[in-house]
C-alpha cells in the first residue's frame, strides 16, 4: 500500500506482495508487479519519495514490471527507477533484468516451457529510449544458477575522451 502512491498509481494495480531481489554482487532491487501496460505507462513516481523508501529498506532501485506485452516475443515490460543511486529512471539495466528474471522464474510467473528459460524485457519505452534486454537463465535442480544478459539499447549521447 505504501508503494502505489509513490508511483502515482492505485493500490489495486499492484498484483502481488512486493519482493526484494538481489542481482549478484551488484544492486538490490525492490520488485513491483503491476496489472497492465496501461498502468506501466501511468506510473509517475515521486523520485524523492522513491529514493527515501529504497534507502530505508536497503534497495538501490525500484523495478516496476508487467507480464502484459504487445509483442509475443517479449516476456515483460519494465521500468527501473534509480533515484537512490542518482538516476531518476534507467532505460536499459542488466542488473535489474537479472533480478527480474530470477523473480519470474522463482515465482513461476511465466510459463517458459524450457529447462533453461529466456526472459526478454522491453524497457525504456516510456522514456522514448526503447531497449530490449534478453536474460538467459541456466537452471540446476529447479533454481536459477547462471544468468547471461545482453540486448539492444538506444544511444543517447556520444563523446570522445583523449588521454594525454
C-alpha positions in Angstrom: 0.0 0.0 0.0 2.9 2.3 0.7 4.5 2.0 -2.8 1.4 2.7 -5.0 1.1 6.4 -4.0 4.9 6.9 -4.6 4.3 5.6 -8.1 1.2 7.6 -8.7 -1.0 4.5 -9.2 -3.9 2.9 -7.4 -3.2 0.2 -4.8 -5.2 -2.3 -6.8 -2.8 -2.1 -9.7 -0.1 -3.9 -7.7 -0.6 -7.6 -8.2 1.4 -9.4 -5.6 3.3 -8.7 -2.4 6.4 -6.7 -3.0 9.7 -8.5 -3.2 13.3 -7.6 -2.7 15.6 -9.2 -5.3 19.3 -9.0 -5.4 21.4 -9.3 -8.6 24.6 -11.0 -7.5 27.3 -8.5 -6.4 25.5 -5.5 -7.9 22.4 -3.7 -7.0 19.5 -4.7 -4.8 16.0 -4.1 -6.3 12.5 -3.7 -4.9 10.4 -5.5 -7.4 6.8 -4.4 -8.0 4.5 -6.3 -10.4 1.6 -4.3 -11.8 -1.5 -5.3 -13.7 -1.1 -3.9 -17.2 0.8 -2.0 -19.8 -1.6 0.9 -19.2 -0.5 1.0 -15.6 3.2 0.9 -16.6 2.5 3.9 -18.8 0.7 5.8 -16.0 3.5 5.4 -13.4 4.6 8.9 -12.4 7.0 8.4 -9.5 7.8 10.9 -6.8 11.5 10.4 -7.2 12.4 11.8 -3.8 10.0 9.5 -2.0 11.1 6.5 -4.0 14.8 7.3 -3.1 13.7 7.6 0.6 11.9 4.3 0.5 14.8 2.5 -1.2 17.3 3.8 1.3 15.0 2.8 4.2 14.6 -0.8 3.1 18.1 -1.3 1.7 17.2 -1.3 -2.0 19.1 0.6 -4.7 16.3 0.7 -7.3 12.6 0.2 -7.6 11.7 -2.0 -10.6 8.1 -2.0 -11.9 7.0 -4.7 -14.4 4.1 -6.3 -16.1 3.8 -9.6 -17.9 1.3 -7.9 -20.3 3.1 -7.1 -23.6 2.2 -6.1 -27.1 4.9 -8.3 -28.7 4.7 -12.1 -28.3 8.5 -12.3 -28.3 8.7 -10.1 -25.2 8.2 -11.6 -21.8 7.8 -8.4 -19.7 7.7 -4.6 -19.9 9.6 -2.9 -17.1 10.7 0.4 -15.8 13.6 0.9 -13.4 13.6 3.9 -11.0 17.0 4.6 -9.5 16.9 7.9 -7.7 18.6 6.4 -4.6 21.7 5.8 -6.7 21.5 9.1 -8.7 19.4 8.3 -11.8 15.7 9.0 -11.9 14.9 6.2 -14.4 17.2 3.9 -16.4 16.4 2.9 -20.0 18.4 -0.3 -20.0 19.7 -2.1 -17.0 21.3 -5.5 -17.0 21.4 -5.9 -13.2 17.7 -5.1 -12.9 16.8 -7.5 -15.6 18.8 -10.3 -14.0 16.9 -9.7 -10.8 13.6 -9.7 -12.6 14.4 -12.9 -14.5 15.1 -14.6 -11.2 12.0 -13.2 -9.7 9.8 -14.5 -12.6 11.4 -18.0 -12.5 11.3 -18.4 -8.8 7.7 -17.3 -8.5 6.5 -19.2 -11.6 5.0 -16.0 -13.1 5.7 -17.0 -16.7 5.4 -20.5 -18.3 8.7 -20.7 -20.1 8.3 -24.3 -21.3 12.0 -24.8 -21.3 14.7 -26.2 -18.9 16.7 -23.0 -19.3 14.3 -20.1 -19.7 14.9 -16.8 -21.5 13.3 -13.6 -20.4 13.0 -10.8 -22.9 12.2 -7.4 -21.4 11.2 -4.2 -23.1 12.5 -1.2 -21.1 12.9 2.5 -21.7 9.8 2.7 -23.9 8.0 5.3 -21.7 11.2 7.4 -21.8 11.4 7.4 -25.5 14.6 5.3 -25.3 13.3 1.8 -26.1 15.6 -1.1 -25.2 15.3 -4.9 -25.4 17.1 -6.8 -22.8 17.5 -10.6 -23.0 18.3 -12.7 -20.0 19.2 -16.4 -20.4 18.7 -18.4 -17.2 20.5 -21.7 -16.5 18.6 -23.8 -14.1 20.0 -26.5 -11.8 17.6 -28.5 -9.6 14.9 -26.0 -10.3 16.9 -23.0 -9.3 18.5 -20.3 -11.4 22.3 -20.7 -11.1 23.7 -18.7 -14.0 22.4 -15.7 -15.9 23.6 -14.1 -19.2 22.3 -10.7 -20.0 22.6 -8.7 -23.3 20.5 -6.6 -25.5 20.0 -3.5 -27.7 19.7 0.0 -26.2 19.1 3.4 -27.7 22.2 5.6 -27.9 21.5 8.9 -26.2 24.9 10.5 -26.3 28.4 10.1 -27.7 31.7 11.5 -26.7 35.4 11.2 -27.3 38.0 11.1 -24.5 41.6 12.0 -25.2 44.2 10.6 -22.9 47.5 12.5 -22.7 
